[in-house]
Amino acid sequence: MAERDGVVEHRLRSMPSLAHESVRLALPPGVRGHLNRLLDRLRPDTVHIQNHFLVGRMLTHAARAHGIPVVATNHFMPENLFDPMRVPESLRPYAARLAWWDLGRVLSGVEHVTTPTPAAAELLTDQGFARPVEPVSCGIDLVRFQPLPGRARAAERRRLREGFGIPDLTTMLFVGRLDEEKNADELVRAVRLLPGVQLVLAGHGAHRARLEELARAEGVTDRVLFLGFVSHEDLPDVYRCADVFTIAGTAELQSIATLEAMASGLPVVAADAMALPHLVEEGRNGYLYRPGHPDELAERLRLVVEDEAARARMGEHSRLMASRHSLEDSLERFERIYRDATVGTRPW
């Protein structure tokens, strides 16, 4: 047990997974008994699970045994597991069907199901999930993530870049895991077509070495910078170092990083896939491009970086769009869901 920022965390024993450096697995022995004792002691009004894997499903079963209602939020897509679990290409369609069936089986017994976006809710329905699914944004802290003040923006950006070791050049930024489904190789290939523009990648993952090799092969090692892991405290300033946010992922159910970038006043150029189109209004806060076409990505980026006035207008509109995803609004909606679940009210 630990306390952080006034929130008590009850932790389970875990071990590193062999599949991915950032994934740890809870040790099954003793988990069910631990959860039962925890629920007996805390007597919560509601249990809210964020995945249907080992801990999520065991907590759901334990809550059921204690008569406690369960709310579930789905952030899962099978594509998120294919690379870390080393699923062969030929087996991926079968693995995906099995994964969706398993998710439906676990979530079918809970009181309320949410996902971050309408696209994510529609995906569950398309996969045969028969229960209603409510889109509730993950929400964004609009105070923590905000643009640099206008009067001294250029000077402050130079100062921040210097602190992170980032050259003072036009900067496209990606924040997130450097794993297969993020398709960051398309960002590297695009920057080769944009002289005078650099790519900053903040995050770590299994594909970093491949991306470094690709940058060498493309002749852009001097314009591709890997920041590695960025602390929670430093993350807002990383966004403030950039001119445009880029994301090539094709398995995004919302993309918190894109919302953080938008709240920070950045235009967005994103893959036209899954939920990312919900965060882009073409020509107003950025552009979409067809996944797998880095040349098209480069063209969209050029429209942003070559017109400073348009870039500023797009950044302002990004901030306006991000304001629709206020963290306070999301928390308020979840509080109502919890209250309804405790009295057996179905919000749908």
C-alpha positions in Angstrom: 0.0 0.0 0.0 1.2 3.5 -0.8 -0.2 7.0 -0.9 0.4 9.4 -3.7 -1.1 12.9 -4.0 -3.8 11.9 -1.4 -4.7 8.7 -3.3 -4.2 5.4 -1.6 -2.7 2.7 -3.9 -3.1 -1.0 -3.0 -0.6 -2.9 -5.1 -0.2 -6.5 -6.1 3.0 -8.4 -6.5 4.2 -8.5 -10.1 7.1 -9.6 -12.2 8.6 -8.4 -15.5 7.0 -10.0 -18.6 9.1 -11.6 -21.2 7.0 -9.9 -23.9 7.8 -6.2 -23.3 10.1 -4.1 -21.2 7.2 -1.9 -20.0 4.8 -4.6 -19.1 4.6 -6.3 -15.7 2.4 -9.2 -14.8 0.7 -9.8 -11.5 1.5 -13.1 -10.0 -1.8 -15.2 -9.9 -1.1 -17.1 -6.7 -2.7 -15.3 -3.8 -4.3 -12.5 -5.9 -7.9 -13.7 -5.4 -7.5 -13.9 -1.7 -5.8 -10.5 -1.6 -8.7 -9.0 -3.5 -11.3 -10.6 -1.3 -9.6 -9.2 1.8 -9.3 -5.8 0.2 -12.9 -5.6 -0.7 -14.0 -6.8 2.7 -11.9 -4.1 4.4 -12.7 -1.2 2.0 -16.3 -2.0 1.2 -16.3 0.2 -2.0 -19.5 1.4 -3.6 -18.3 0.5 -7.1 -15.3 -1.2 -8.7 -13.9 0.3 -12.0 -11.6 -1.8 -14.1 -9.5 -0.4 -16.9 -8.7 -3.8 -18.6 -10.1 -7.3 -18.8 -6.8 -9.1 -18.3 -5.7 -10.9 -15.2 -6.3 -8.3 -12.5 -9.4 -6.9 -14.2 -11.2 -10.2 -14.6 -10.2 -11.4 -11.1 -11.4 -8.1 -9.5 -14.6 -8.4 -11.5 -15.2 -11.9 -10.1 -14.4 -10.8 -6.6 -16.7 -7.8 -6.8 -19.5 -10.0 -8.1 -19.0 -12.3 -5.1 -19.3 -9.3 -2.8 -22.3 -7.9 -4.5 -20.4 -4.8 -5.6 -21.3 -3.3 -9.0 -18.6 -3.1 -11.7 -17.9 -0.4 -14.3 -15.5 -1.2 -17.1 -13.6 1.0 -19.5 -12.1 -0.6 -22.6 -8.7 0.7 -23.9 -7.8 -2.6 -25.6 -7.3 -3.5 -29.2 -5.7 -6.8 -30.3 -3.1 -4.9 -32.3 -1.7 -3.6 -29.0 -0.6 -7.2 -28.2 0.5 -8.6 -31.5 4.1 -7.2 -31.5 4.9 -7.6 -27.8 3.4 -11.1 -27.7 5.3 -11.9 -31.0 2.1 -13.2 -32.7 3.0 -14.4 -36.3 1.3 -12.5 -39.1 -0.6 -15.6 -40.3 -2.1 -16.1 -36.8 -3.2 -12.5 -36.1 -6.7 -12.7 -37.5 -7.5 -15.8 -35.3 -5.8 -14.2 -32.3 -7.9 -11.1 -32.8 -11.1 -13.0 -32.9 -10.2 -14.9 -29.8 -9.2 -11.7 -28.0 -12.5 -10.0 -28.8 -14.5 -13.0 -27.7 -12.6 -13.0 -24.4 -13.1 -9.3 -23.9 -16.9 -9.7 -24.5 -17.1 -12.6 -22.1 -15.5 -10.6 -19.3 -17.3 -7.3 -19.9 -20.8 -8.9 -20.4 -21.4 -9.2 -16.7 -20.6 -5.6 -15.6 -23.1 -2.8 -14.9 -21.7 -0.2 -17.3 -19.2 -0.2 -20.1 -17.4 2.9 -21.4 -14.7 3.6 -24.0 -12.9 6.9 -24.7 -14.5 7.8 -28.1 -17.4 7.1 -30.3 -15.1 5.2 -32.7 -14.0 2.9 -29.9 -17.6 2.3 -28.9 -18.5 1.5 -32.5 -15.5 -0.9 -32.7 -16.9 -2.9 -29.8 -20.3 -3.1 -31.4 -18.8 -4.2 -34.7 -17.0 -7.0 -32.9 -20.3 -8.4 -31.7 -20.5 -6.9 -28.2 -24.2 -6.7 -27.5 -24.3 -4.4 -24.6 -24.6 -0.6 -24.8 -21.2 1.2 -24.7 -20.9 4.8 -23.7 -18.1 7.1 -25.0 -16.5 9.0 -22.1 -13.3 10.9 -22.9 -10.3 10.2 -20.8 -10.1 13.9 -20.3 -7.2 16.3 -20.2 -5.8 18.7 -17.6 -6.2 22.1 -19.4 -4.2 23.9 -16.8 -1.2 21.6 -16.8 -1.1 21.5 -20.7 -1.4 24.9 -22.2 0.4 27.0 -24.8 3.3 29.3 -24.1 2.3 32.9 -23.6 2.3 34.8 -26.9 4.6 37.8 -26.1 7.7 35.8 -25.3 6.8 32.5 -27.0 9.8 32.3 -29.3 12.4 33.2 -26.6 10.8 30.8 -24.1 10.7 28.0 -26.7 14.4 28.4 -27.5 15.1 28.2 -23.7 13.1 25.1 -23.3 14.7 23.4 -26.3 18.1 24.2 -25.0 17.2 22.5 -21.7 16.2 19.3 -23.5 19.2 19.4 -25.9 16.9 20.1 -28.9 18.3 22.2 -31.7 16.4 25.4 -32.4 14.7 24.2 -35.6 11.2 23.7 -36.8 10.1 20.7 -34.8 7.6 17.9 -35.4 7.0 15.9 -32.2 5.7 12.5 -31.3 5.1 11.4 -27.7 4.4 7.7 -26.9 5.6 4.2 -27.0 8.1 3.3 -29.8 6.3 0.1 -30.7 5.1 -1.5 -33.8 1.5 -0.2 -34.0 2.7 3.4 -33.5 4.3 3.3 -37.0 6.9 5.9 -36.1 9.0 4.7 -39.0 6.6 6.8 -41.2 7.5 9.9 -39.2 11.2 9.2 -39.8 10.6 8.7 -43.6 8.6 11.9 -43.7 11.2 14.1 -42.1 13.6 13.1 -44.9 11.3 14.9 -47.3 11.2 18.1 -45.2 14.6 19.9 -45.2 15.1 22.2 -42.2 12.6 20.2 -40.1 13.5 17.9 -37.3 11.6 15.0 -35.6 11.7 14.7 -31.8 10.5 11.3 -30.4 9.7 11.3 -26.7 9.2 7.8 -25.2 10.8 4.4 -25.3 9.9 1.0 -26.7 11.0 -2.1 -28.4 11.4 -0.4 -31.8 13.8 2.3 -30.8 16.8 0.5 -32.2 15.0 -0.1 -35.5 14.1 3.6 -35.8 17.7 4.6 -35.1 18.8 2.3 -37.9 16.2 3.7 -40.2 17.3 7.3 -39.5 20.8 6.3 -40.4 19.6 4.6 -43.6 17.5 7.7 -44.5 20.4 10.0 -43.8 18.5 12.0 -41.2 20.3 11.1 -37.9 21.1 14.8 -37.5 17.4 15.6 -37.6 15.9 12.8 -35.6 16.3 13.2 -31.8 15.3 10.5 -29.3 14.5 12.0 -25.9 13.7 8.6 -24.3 11.5 8.5 -21.2 10.3 12.0 -20.2 9.2 12.6 -16.6 5.7 13.6 -15.7 6.9 17.0 -14.5 8.8 17.7 -17.8 6.2 16.5 -20.2 4.2 19.8 -20.6 7.5 21.6 -21.6 8.3 18.9 -24.2 5.1 19.8 -26.0 6.0 23.5 -25.8 9.2 22.8 -27.6 7.3 21.7 -30.7 5.7 23.4 -33.7 3.5 20.5 -34.8 2.4 17.2 -33.3 2.5 14.1 -35.5 1.1 10.6 -34.9 1.0 7.7 -37.2 -0.6 5.1 -35.0 -3.4 2.9 -36.4 -4.7 1.4 -33.1 -5.6 4.5 -31.1 -8.8 4.4 -29.2 -8.4 8.1 -28.3 -4.7 9.2 -27.9 -4.1 11.1 -24.7 -0.8 12.4 -26.2 -2.6 14.0 -29.1 -5.1 15.7 -26.7 -2.1 16.9 -24.6 -0.5 18.4 -27.7 -3.8 20.1 -28.7 -4.2 21.5 -25.2 -0.7 22.8 -25.6 -1.7 24.7 -28.7 -0.1 22.5 -31.4 -1.5 21.7 -34.8 -1.9 18.0 -35.5 -1.0 15.8 -38.5 -2.4 12.3 -37.8 -3.1 9.0 -39.5 -6.6 8.7 -40.8 -7.3 5.6 -38.6 -9.4 4.5 -35.7 -10.2 7.4 -33.3 -7.6 9.9 -34.5 -10.0 11.6 -37.0 -12.1 12.6 -34.0 -9.2 14.9 -33.0 -8.6 16.5 -36.4 -10.7 19.0 -38.2 -9.1 19.2 -41.7 -7.5 22.6 -42.4 -8.7 24.0 -39.0 -6.4 22.4 -36.5 -4.4 20.1 -38.8 -4.6 17.4 -41.4 -5.1 13.6 -41.8 -3.0 11.4 -44.1 -3.4 7.9 -45.3 -1.5 5.4 -43.2 1.4 3.9 -45.0 2.0 7.0 -47.1 4.9 8.9 -45.5 5.1 11.1 -48.7 1.5 12.2 -48.0 2.4 12.8 -44.4 5.2 15.0 -45.5 2.9 17.0 -47.7 0.5 17.6 -44.9 3.3 18.6 -42.6 4.6 21.1 -45.2 1.2 22.8 -45.3 1.6 23.4 -41.5 5.3 24.3 -41.1 5.6 26.6 -44.1 2.8 29.0 -43.0 3.5 30.5 -39.6 0.2 32.4 -39.4 -1.8 29.3 -40.4 0.1 27.3 -37.8 -0.8 29.7 -35.1 -4.5 29.7 -36.1 -4.5 25.9 -36.1 -2.9 25.8 -32.7 -5.6 28.0 -31.3 -8.3 25.8 -32.8 -6.5 22.7 -31.3 -6.7 24.3 -27.9 -10.4 25.0 -28.4 -11.1 21.4 -29.5 -9.2 20.1 -26.5 -11.3 22.2 -24.2 -14.2 19.8 -25.1 -12.3 17.1 -23.3 -11.9 18.7 -19.9 -10.8 16.3 -17.2 -13.4 17.8 -14.8 -16.2 17.0 -17.2 -15.0 13.4 -17.6 -14.7 13.0 -13.8 -18.2 14.4 -13.3 -19.6 11.9 -15.8 -17.9 9.0 -14.2 -19.2 10.1 -10.7 -22.7 9.9 -12.1 -22.1 6.5 -13.6 -20.8 5.2 -10.3 -23.9 6.6 -8.5 -26.2 5.0 -11.0 -24.4 1.7 -10.8 -24.8 1.6 -7.0 -28.5 2.0 -7.1 -28.9 -0.4 -10.1 -29.9 2.4 -12.5 -28.9 1.7 -16.1 -27.9 5.1 -17.6 -28.9 3.8 -21.0 
